[in-house]
Amino acid sequence: MPTPDTQTTVAELKKLMDDFVVARNWRQFHDPKNLSASIAIEAAELMEHFQWLHSDNVRAVKHDEKEMTNIREEVADILAYLLSFATAMDIDLADALRAKMKKNEQKYPVDKFYGSFKPRM
């Protein structure tokens, strides 16, 4: 039985992806250039699901099971390539995210950006 996000570690996901790649002898293709391109390509495919929707219709997509199945697959593709990229580049994803969020906290302080994407003076 699959485990939810709250019970699965990033390390487990990286190993799942790496085991898949190794079993197929695909490391030879999984260099940072190819993997970064694959992340961008899959992200573009995710964007296609929302391309012509008006902003007020986007939330309705969550209730379309067929569309959500396709979206989940695109998200999984992005994650799979991101995990492989992190493995290839020896990036600890948890540390990278924590460091970036700390930087973002400085760049976007709550008192200036609360409820707005533009800084309040």
Helices and strands as residue ranges (DSSP letters): G 5-7, H 10-23, G 27-29, H 32-48, G 55-63, H 65-88, H 93-107, H 110-113
